[in-house]
């Protein structure tokens, strides 16, 4: 498979699976589990899964001391992003929090432009604008009350830390380390944050004994929005870069809408249909842009520009 096409497929898969967070987390919240407990089990269950996948694929666990420090910093950064998002669910509807989270493609673009002199093409700028407009159309306030300041701040903090994580993975020496190995260590260092918070609080919750099926929610959290999503995100960053991967993340609220319609029987309004169409158009533009540029350059080579003759006076 073409490397860029593989990167786009990984980015789409990462977005779709990460959008499953509320589907599996909210039933656990309703059972009385805290964000720290849910995230601790989410990361802890994903670690052995990643270890097995790394061993089966024959990837090495060996990293240098410098890479270990980078992995530790990024693991904690990723854990902070997850914690901020899950805590925001306590202050606002999960759909609204997820909508606010998706300002991170803009943050990624700004960071790349400001610190790494990356020039944003008109197609990228238009795609970001279109995706944000589509996400805005998916936004629903429920009872019309004003947003929680604490919840909004937490969701924005989650977006910022996730944006920094996406850029750092692309610009650090980790791009030379196997994707599975990187994800394994990120989860290993990240789970320490939740473990430390639970030790300080002295209170860890388990799913109620009469709701054994909630363990399935924890397993699904570990598999889909954690192991699978993080592996695909890291792989996409390696193949296509930070900004396109971030823009593909706009598909995550699409996943939330699809889940709402198929699982919870919600109905799509005309506004939401337009929002979905705008997001899909933006993602399609990101995928098609390199091919359009390549074809345009080929046409220019076939028909070189003839220099104008200057008439002597």
C-alpha positions in Angstrom: 0.0 0.0 0.0 1.1 3.5 -0.8 2.6 5.1 2.4 0.5 8.2 2.2 -2.7 6.2 1.6 -1.7 4.0 4.5 -1.3 7.2 6.6 -4.7 8.4 5.7 -6.3 5.1 6.5 -4.6 5.0 9.9 -5.7 8.6 10.6 -9.3 7.8 9.8 -9.2 4.7 11.9 -7.7 6.6 14.8 -10.4 9.3 14.6 -13.2 6.8 14.4 -12.1 4.7 17.4 -11.2 7.7 19.6 -14.7 8.9 19.1 -15.9 5.9 21.0 -14.8 7.3 24.3 -18.2 8.5 25.5 -19.9 5.3 24.4 -18.0 3.2 26.9 -17.1 5.8 29.5 -20.5 7.2 30.4 -22.0 3.8 31.6 -19.0 3.5 33.9 -19.6 7.0 35.2 -23.3 6.2 35.8 -22.2 3.2 37.9 -20.2 5.6 40.3 -16.7 5.2 38.9 -14.5 8.3 38.9 -12.5 9.5 35.9 -9.2 8.4 37.5 -10.5 4.9 38.1 -11.9 4.5 34.6 -8.7 5.9 33.0 -6.4 3.7 35.2 -8.2 0.5 34.1 -8.3 1.8 30.5 -4.6 2.3 30.3 -3.6 -0.7 32.5 -5.7 -3.1 30.4 -4.2 -1.8 27.1 -0.6 -2.2 28.2 -0.5 -6.0 28.1 -2.4 -5.9 24.8 0.3 -3.6 23.3 3.1 -5.8 24.7 1.6 -8.9 23.0 1.2 -7.0 19.7 4.8 -5.7 19.9 6.2 -9.2 20.6 4.1 -10.9 17.9 5.2 -8.3 15.3 8.8 -8.9 16.3 9.4 -5.2 17.3 12.1 -4.3 19.8 11.3 -2.8 23.2 14.8 -1.3 23.3 15.0 2.5 23.4 17.8 4.9 24.2 18.0 6.9 27.4 17.1 10.1 25.6 14.1 8.4 23.9 13.0 7.1 27.3 12.9 10.6 28.7 10.9 11.8 25.7 8.5 8.8 26.0 8.0 9.6 29.7 7.2 13.3 29.0 4.8 12.4 26.1 3.2 9.6 28.1 2.3 12.0 30.9 1.2 14.6 28.3 -1.2 12.1 26.7 -2.5 11.0 30.1 -3.2 14.7 31.0 -5.1 15.1 27.8 -7.2 12.0 28.6 -7.8 13.1 32.2 -8.9 16.6 31.2 -11.4 15.3 28.7 -12.8 12.7 31.0 -13.1 15.3 33.9 -14.9 17.6 31.5 -17.7 15.0 31.2 -18.6 15.8 34.8 -19.4 19.4 33.9 -21.0 19.2 30.5 -22.6 16.8 28.0 -20.0 14.5 26.5 -21.0 15.5 23.0 -20.3 19.2 23.7 -17.0 18.4 25.4 -16.0 16.3 22.4 -17.0 19.2 20.1 -14.8 21.6 22.0 -11.9 19.2 21.9 -11.8 19.4 18.1 -10.2 22.8 18.1 -6.9 20.9 18.3 -6.3 20.7 14.5 -6.1 24.5 14.6 -3.7 24.4 17.5 -1.6 21.8 15.7 -1.5 24.1 12.6 -0.6 27.2 14.7 2.2 25.3 16.5 3.7 23.9 13.3 3.5 27.3 11.6 4.9 29.3 14.6 7.7 27.0 15.8 8.6 24.9 12.7 7.9 27.4 9.9 5.5 25.0 8.2 3.6 26.8 5.4 -0.1 26.0 5.4 -1.4 25.6 1.9 -4.7 27.2 0.9 -6.3 23.8 0.8 -5.2 23.0 4.4 -6.5 26.4 5.6 -9.8 25.9 3.8 -10.1 22.3 5.2 -9.5 23.4 8.7 -12.2 26.2 8.4 -14.6 23.8 6.7 -14.1 21.1 9.4 -14.5 23.6 12.2 -17.7 24.9 10.6 -19.0 21.3 10.3 -18.2 20.5 13.9 -20.0 23.7 15.0 -23.1 22.6 13.2 -22.9 19.3 15.2 -22.8 21.3 18.4 -25.9 21.0 20.5 -26.5 22.8 23.8 -29.3 20.6 25.1 -31.4 22.8 27.4 -29.9 26.0 26.1 -28.0 26.9 29.3 -24.6 28.5 29.2 -21.6 26.3 29.1 -19.7 25.4 32.3 -16.5 27.5 32.6 -14.7 24.6 34.3 -15.9 22.1 31.7 -14.9 24.3 28.8 -11.4 25.0 30.3 -10.9 21.2 30.8 -11.9 20.4 27.2 -9.6 23.2 25.9 -6.7 21.9 28.1 -7.3 18.4 26.6 -7.2 19.9 23.1 -3.9 21.8 23.8 -2.1 18.9 25.4 -3.2 16.5 22.6 -2.0 19.0 19.9 1.4 19.3 21.6 1.6 15.5 21.8 0.8 15.1 18.0 3.5 17.7 17.1 6.1 16.3 19.5 5.7 12.7 18.2 6.4 13.9 14.7 9.3 16.2 15.6 11.1 14.0 18.1 13.5 11.1 17.6 10.5 8.7 18.3 9.7 8.8 14.6 12.5 6.3 14.1 11.1 3.9 16.8 8.5 1.3 15.9 4.9 2.6 16.3 3.8 -0.3 18.6 6.8 0.2 20.9 6.2 3.9 21.1 2.5 3.4 22.1 3.4 0.7 24.6 5.8 3.1 26.5 3.4 6.0 26.2 0.7 4.0 28.0 3.2 2.6 30.5 4.3 6.1 31.6 0.8 7.5 31.2 -0.8 5.0 33.6 1.5 6.2 36.4 -0.4 9.5 36.5 -3.7 7.9 37.3 -2.1 5.4 39.7 -0.5 8.3 41.6 -3.7 10.2 41.8 -5.6 7.1 43.1 -2.9 6.4 45.7 -3.2 10.0 47.0 -7.0 9.9 47.0 -6.9 6.4 48.5 -10.1 5.4 46.6 -10.3 3.2 43.5 -13.7 2.1 42.2 -14.5 -1.2 40.5 -17.6 -1.9 38.4 -20.5 -3.0 40.7 -20.8 -6.8 41.1 -24.3 -6.8 39.8 -23.3 -5.1 36.6 -20.6 -7.5 35.4 -21.1 -6.3 31.8 -19.4 -3.0 32.7 -16.1 -4.9 32.7 -16.8 -5.2 28.9 -16.9 -1.4 28.7 -13.5 -1.2 30.3 -12.1 -3.8 27.9 -13.6 -1.9 25.0 -12.1 1.4 26.3 -8.7 -0.3 26.4 -9.0 -1.8 22.9 -10.6 0.8 20.7 -10.1 4.4 21.9 -6.8 3.5 23.6 -4.6 0.7 22.0 -6.0 0.9 18.5 -6.5 4.6 18.3 -3.1 5.6 19.8 -1.3 3.1 17.5 -3.1 4.4 14.4 -2.5 8.0 15.5 1.2 7.5 15.9 1.4 5.6 12.6 -0.5 8.3 10.7 1.8 11.0 12.1 4.8 9.1 10.8 3.4 8.7 7.3 1.5 12.0 6.6 2.6 14.4 9.3 1.0 16.2 12.2 -1.4 18.7 10.5 -3.2 16.2 8.1 -3.5 13.7 11.0 -5.1 16.4 13.1 -7.5 17.4 10.4 -8.6 13.8 9.9 -9.4 13.9 13.6 -12.5 15.9 12.7 -14.1 12.5 11.9 -14.3 11.8 15.6 -17.5 13.8 16.2 -18.9 12.0 13.1 -18.4 8.7 15.0 -20.3 10.2 17.9 -23.2 11.1 15.7 -23.3 7.7 14.0 -23.2 6.0 17.4 -26.1 8.3 18.6 -28.2 7.3 15.6 -27.4 3.6 15.5 -27.2 2.8 19.2 -29.4 5.4 21.0 -32.0 5.9 18.3 -31.3 9.6 17.8 -32.5 11.4 14.6 -30.3 13.5 12.3 -31.5 17.1 11.8 -30.8 18.9 8.5 -28.2 21.0 10.4 -26.4 17.9 11.5 -26.5 16.4 8.0 -24.9 19.6 6.6 -22.3 19.5 9.4 -21.4 15.9 8.5 -21.2 16.7 4.8 -18.8 19.7 5.6 -16.5 17.5 7.7 -16.4 14.7 5.1 -15.7 17.3 2.4 -12.8 18.8 4.5 -11.3 15.3 5.1 -11.7 14.5 1.4 -9.9 17.7 0.5 -7.0 16.8 2.8 -6.6 13.4 1.2 -7.0 14.7 -2.4 -4.7 17.7 -2.1 -1.3 16.0 -2.6 -2.6 14.2 -5.7 -4.0 17.4 -7.1 -0.7 19.1 -6.5 1.2 16.2 -8.1 -1.1 16.3 -11.2 -0.7 20.1 -11.5 3.1 19.9 -11.3 3.0 17.2 -14.0 0.8 19.4 -16.3 3.3 22.3 -15.7 6.2 20.0 -16.7 4.3 18.9 -19.9 3.6 22.5 -20.8 6.5 24.6 -19.8 6.1 28.3 -19.6 7.4 30.1 -22.6 9.4 33.2 -21.6 8.3 36.4 -23.1 10.6 38.1 -25.5 11.6 41.6 -24.5 11.6 44.1 -27.4 14.6 46.3 -27.6 13.9 50.0 -27.7 
